[in-house]
Amino acid sequence: MNSRNRSLGFGISIGLAGLLLLPFAVGSYAQHVLVVSLYYVVLASSWNLLAGYTGLFSLAHHAFAALGGYTSGMLAVHAGVPVPLGILAGVILAGAAGYGLGALTLRMRAIYLALATWAFAESLRLIIAAEYKFTRGDLGLRVPHLFGTSNPRVHYYIFLALALLTVVAIRALLHSKIGYRLRAIRDDEEAAATTGINTVRWKKFAFAVTSAMAGMAGAFYGHYIGLLSPVSIKFTEMATIIIMVIVGGLRTISGPIVGAVFVEVLSEVLRLSGEVRMVLFALLVIVLMRLYPGGLMAFVRSVARRLRRYTALREVPASWQEKEIS
Amino acid sequence: MDNLNLIAQYVLSGLVIGVIYALMAVGITFIYSIMKMINWSMGEFFMIGSYLQFFLIMGLLGPGRWYLAIPLSMLAVGVLGVFLQRLLLRPMFVGTLERRDEYATIVTISLSVFFRNLAVVVFGPYQFSPPDYFRPVQLGPLPLNGSRFVAFIGSALLLALFYLGVKRTWLGRALQGAAQNRLGVQTAGIDLQRLDQIAFGIGVALAAATGALLAPILLVHPENGAIATVKGFEIIVIGGLGSITGSIIAGLLLGLVESLGTIVLSPAYRDVYGFALLIAILVLRPWGLFGERERVA
C-alpha cells in the first residue's frame, strides 16, 4: 500500500463519516431534500450507464422507476405482501421489463430507440391512469411506508446505502471487461461484434441492469413518500434526469452524482416556483451543451488543472491523476 | 343498418382526425429527412402556434378572421424556428461535433422543457378557449363540430400545398436532394446550411399550423402540444422516418385504429392503441412501413 492509496482511503473515510453524520447537522426538511437528491443519484447514475456508456439513449428510465414503485405498492395494498418482499418483486419486474424492452429495441438505430422507449413510457402512464380500479389513477395510490415510518433520517440512510451501492457497482462494472464491451458497442456496434462481443446479450444486459436499478430506487421512494401517482411517468421526470446528467457531465462517474445533488439542492435553495426553476435549468443545459459539453465536472476539472498550473504541484506524475473513463 | 351507420361514422371520424395527425407528423419527418434529427420540441412549437393564434384572433384580428391568423402564426413560429436552428442546431453540421444524435436530442428536449415552463410562467397554467371557427356541419353520416371540420379541411389543404411545394418548386427539389444525399447537394452548389434552416422553419411552422387549427378543440394551454406530439412520433415510426407519403398513410391508419379500437375494444385505452400498432410495426418492420432499410456501410 503506497501513500497515495492511504491518502485516498483516508479521504473516503472522512467523506463517508461526513455523509453518515450529515442528518444530525440539518433539519428534517433538509433531510428530505437529501433523500430526494440521493434518489435522483441512483436514477441519473444508472441512466448514465445506459445512455452515456452503452449508447442506448433510452427515454423510459423514469417509467422503470415507476414500474418498481407500482409493483411493490400494489402488492402491499392489494395482496398484503410485506414491503421488503414487494420491493424485491419491484426490482425483479423492472429488470425483466427492461430486458424485454431491450430485446424489443435491439435492432433499432439511435433515433428509433429513443422514440420507441419514449412511447413505452407514455403508454405505461396511460395504462396506469386508465386502470384506476387497481392503481387509483390520477388520484394516486396510498402505500405503506417502509418500516412503518416516513422519518427522513431513516430513509436518508437507506437511500445513502442505495446510492453508494449503485455508484460502486457501476464503477466496478465499467472497470471490468463488461464495461469495455459496453463502450465498444456504443462506439461501433459492428466493430464490437467483429471482435467477438455478443452485442445482443450485452445490450439486453445493460437494459436489464439499469432498469432494475431504477426500479429499486422507485420502489424504495414509493414507500418513503407513501403515495404513487402516474405523474411520475410524465416526460418532465425523464427530462429532469437528463438535465441532471448533462449538468454534471455525461459519461463520467461523478457527473450524475454532482448533477443530481446540484440540481435538487439548488432547486430548494432558490425557492422559485417549479416552472421558473425548470426554465433556468433547461437554459443551463442548452448553454452547457453549446459551450461546455463536458458538463460541470469537466468545467471544475479544467479549473483545477489551471489552478494546479499556478501552484508548485505541477510535477505530479501522470499516474496520480485519476483518469475518468469516458 | 344502424350498426353500419355507426361504423361508417367511426371510420369517417378516424380519417378526419388522421389527416390532422398527419400534418404534425409530416413536420417531424420533414425535419428528420433533411437534418437527420428528431425535433423533440415539436409539441412546444405547436403550443406557441396555438397561443399566437389565440391572441391574434382575440385581440388584433377578431374571432371572425381566424383564417388570417393561421398563416401569421405559422410565419412567426417559422421565423422563430429558423432563428433557433441557427443558434443551437447549426453546430451539428459545422465543426467537429461528435455524437450528433445525442446533441440534437438533448438540446431539443431542453428546448421543450424551456418553452413549456416559460409558457406557465408567462401565461399561467390556465386554459384559454377560442370560439369555434365554423358552425357544425354534416359530413355524410357524420355530424362534425365546426372547428374539427375546419381543422380537417385546413390540414388537408396544407398537406396538399406542402406536397406540391416539395414536388414542383426548385426549393422543394433542392430539399428532396438534401434528403437523399447531403454531400451531393453541396457539390451541386446548394447552400446546405440555408436549406437546413428553411427545413426546420417549415417543419415547426407545420406544427404551429396544427396548433392553430386545433386551438378551439384542444384548447390553449402550456401542455396542449403533448397529445399531438405523441401521435406525431407514433406516426413517423409506423410510416417510416423520413417518408412523407408514409406519414400521411400512417396518420390515416392511426386515426382509423384509434377510432375503431374505441368501439371494438374500450374507449379508455384510446391512446394506447397507437402504441400497440407501433410495437407491432417495429417488431415486424423496424424501419417502418415506408421507411428505407438501414444500409450498413
Interface residues (C-beta under 8 A of the other chain):
Chain A: A51 F57 L104 T105 R107 M108 R109 A110 I111 Y112 A114 L115 A116 W118 A119 F120 E122 S123 L126 I127 A130 E190 F235 T236 A239 I242 I243 I246 L250 S273 G274 E275 V276 M278 V279 F281 A282 L283 V285 I286 M289 R290 P293
Chain B: Y32 M37 I38 L88 P91 D101 E102 Y103 T105 I106 V107 I109 S110 L111 S112 V113 F114 R116 N117 L118 V120 V121 A226 V230 F233 E234 I236 V237 L241 A268 Y269 D271 V272 F275 L278 I279 L282 V283 P286 E294 V296
